[in-house]
Amino acid sequence: GVEVQSETVWRQADKYLVPRICFINKMDRVGADFHRTVAMIEERLNTKALIIQLPLGVEKEFQGVIDLIENSAWMFPCDINSKPVKLTVPEEYKQDVAEYREAMIENLAEIDDQLAVRYLEGDVIAASELKVALRKATLANKLTPVLCGSALRNKGVQPVLDAVVDYLPSPLDTPPVRGTDPK
């Protein structure tokens, strides 16, 4: 769940309007509960969490993540030096993935007018368009993308690094820091 130090850092980020993403770690541990943690993120951190990944398996059966934006799965072999394998979403997850992907697009459409029009017209929305809308919402601190994995086992780490590049501000996106002269 959300730990005390996460709450402290979150309040500091709120104070300085720092855009952020969440990574639910240790999905391979006993007692790991993705959905309970997402609820805790919204409650304790007072943010609108946007699930953009689902875990593929739970606890010791955790094998990878399902990317809701790309509508694909990433399997991470047991050998931490092996490269992740991109797959289609397993059949047993397809219904959940469809529901969560629809909810993700609805939440993005509430914030992005262009996306809302396309969504209401029933258009198929490309992953690239979802990424642009999610980046804008993240930079405006309107949504917090939520990813998951197991950092120790190197499962889900690469998608988090990609999310940092895709959704968080680069130095060019932020204004220069203003200092004060103590004299």
C-alpha positions in Angstrom: 0.0 0.0 0.0 0.9 3.7 0.3 3.7 4.1 2.8 4.2 7.1 5.1 7.3 8.3 3.3 5.3 8.3 0.0 2.8 10.5 1.6 5.5 12.9 2.8 7.1 13.1 -0.6 3.7 13.5 -2.3 2.8 16.5 -0.1 6.1 18.1 -1.1 5.4 17.5 -4.8 1.9 19.0 -4.3 3.4 22.1 -2.8 5.7 22.6 -5.8 3.2 21.4 -8.4 5.4 18.6 -9.6 3.8 16.2 -12.0 4.2 12.5 -11.1 3.4 8.9 -11.8 2.8 6.0 -9.4 4.6 2.7 -9.5 3.0 -0.1 -7.4 6.0 -2.2 -6.5 6.4 -5.7 -5.1 3.6 -7.2 -7.0 5.3 -10.6 -6.6 5.0 -10.5 -2.8 2.5 -12.4 -0.7 -0.5 -10.1 0.0 0.1 -7.8 -3.0 -3.2 -6.2 -3.9 -3.1 -3.9 -6.9 -6.7 -2.6 -6.7 -6.5 -2.0 -2.9 -3.3 0.0 -3.5 -4.9 2.1 -6.2 -7.8 2.9 -3.8 -5.2 3.9 -1.2 -3.5 6.2 -3.7 -6.7 8.0 -4.4 -7.7 8.2 -0.7 -4.4 9.0 1.0 -2.7 11.0 -1.7 -5.9 12.9 -2.8 -5.3 12.3 -6.5 -7.2 10.9 -9.5 -5.3 7.7 -10.2 -5.5 6.5 -13.8 -4.7 2.8 -14.2 -2.6 2.4 -17.4 -1.3 -1.1 -16.5 -2.7 -4.2 -14.9 -0.7 -6.9 -13.3 -0.3 -10.2 -15.2 -0.7 -12.6 -12.3 -0.5 -12.0 -8.6 1.9 -12.7 -5.8 4.2 -15.6 -6.8 2.3 -16.0 -10.1 3.2 -12.4 -11.1 4.7 -12.6 -14.6 4.4 -9.2 -16.1 2.1 -6.3 -16.9 -0.7 -5.6 -19.3 -0.4 -2.2 -21.1 -3.8 -0.7 -21.4 -2.7 2.1 -23.8 -1.0 -0.3 -26.3 -3.5 -3.1 -25.5 -0.7 -5.6 -25.1 1.0 -7.7 -22.5 4.7 -7.7 -21.4 6.0 -10.9 -19.9 9.3 -10.8 -18.0 11.3 -14.0 -17.9 12.7 -15.3 -14.5 16.2 -14.4 -15.6 16.5 -10.7 -14.8 19.0 -10.2 -17.6 16.5 -11.4 -20.2 14.6 -9.0 -22.3 10.8 -8.6 -21.8 8.6 -10.3 -24.4 5.7 -8.5 -25.9 2.5 -10.6 -26.3 -1.1 -10.2 -27.1 -3.3 -10.0 -24.0 -4.1 -13.5 -22.7 -7.6 -14.7 -23.2 -8.5 -14.9 -19.5 -7.7 -11.1 -19.1 -9.4 -9.8 -22.2 -12.7 -8.8 -20.6 -11.0 -7.0 -17.7 -8.6 -5.3 -20.0 -11.5 -4.1 -22.2 -13.3 -2.7 -19.2 -10.2 -0.9 -17.7 -9.2 0.4 -21.1 -12.6 1.8 -21.6 -12.5 3.5 -18.2 -9.1 4.9 -18.9 -10.2 6.4 -22.2 -13.4 7.8 -20.5 -11.2 9.5 -17.8 -8.9 11.0 -20.4 -11.9 12.2 -22.4 -13.3 14.0 -19.4 -10.1 16.2 -19.5 -9.3 16.4 -23.2 -12.0 18.0 -25.4 -10.7 16.7 -28.7 -10.4 13.2 -27.3 -13.9 13.5 -25.9 -15.4 14.3 -29.3 -13.6 11.4 -30.9 -14.7 9.1 -28.1 -18.4 10.1 -28.2 -18.4 9.6 -32.0 -17.2 6.1 -31.4 -13.9 6.6 -33.2 -11.0 4.2 -32.6 -8.4 6.2 -30.6 -4.8 5.3 -31.4 -2.3 4.7 -28.6 -0.3 7.7 -29.7 -3.3 9.9 -29.2 -3.9 8.4 -25.7 -0.3 9.1 -24.8 -0.5 12.8 -25.9 -3.7 13.2 -23.9 -2.3 11.5 -20.8 0.9 13.6 -21.0 -1.2 16.8 -21.0 -3.3 15.6 -18.1 -0.2 14.5 -16.1 1.7 17.7 -16.7 -1.4 19.6 -15.5 -1.6 17.4 -12.4 -5.2 16.4 -13.3 -4.4 12.6 -13.4 -1.7 10.4 -12.0 -0.8 7.4 -14.2 -0.5 4.1 -12.2 1.9 1.4 -13.3 3.0 -1.8 -11.5 5.7 -4.4 -11.3 8.5 -5.8 -9.2 11.7 -3.7 -9.2 13.8 -6.3 -7.5 13.0 -8.9 -10.2 13.2 -6.3 -13.0 9.6 -6.9 -13.9 7.9 -3.7 -15.1 10.9 -1.5 -14.7 11.4 -0.7 -18.5 7.7 0.4 -18.9 8.1 2.8 -15.9 11.2 4.3 -17.5 9.2 4.7 -20.8 6.4 6.3 -18.8 8.8 8.8 -17.3 9.9 9.8 -20.8 6.3 9.8 -22.2 4.4 11.5 -19.4 6.6 13.5 -17.1 8.1 16.9 -18.0 11.5 17.3 -19.6 13.7 20.2 -18.4 12.3 22.2 -21.4 8.8 21.8 -20.1 9.4 23.4 -16.7 10.1 27.1 -16.0 13.5 28.0 -14.7 14.0 27.9 -10.9 13.8 31.3 -9.3 16.2 31.9 -6.5 16.1 34.6 -3.8 19.1 36.7 -2.7 19.4 36.3 1.1 20.7 39.9 1.3 
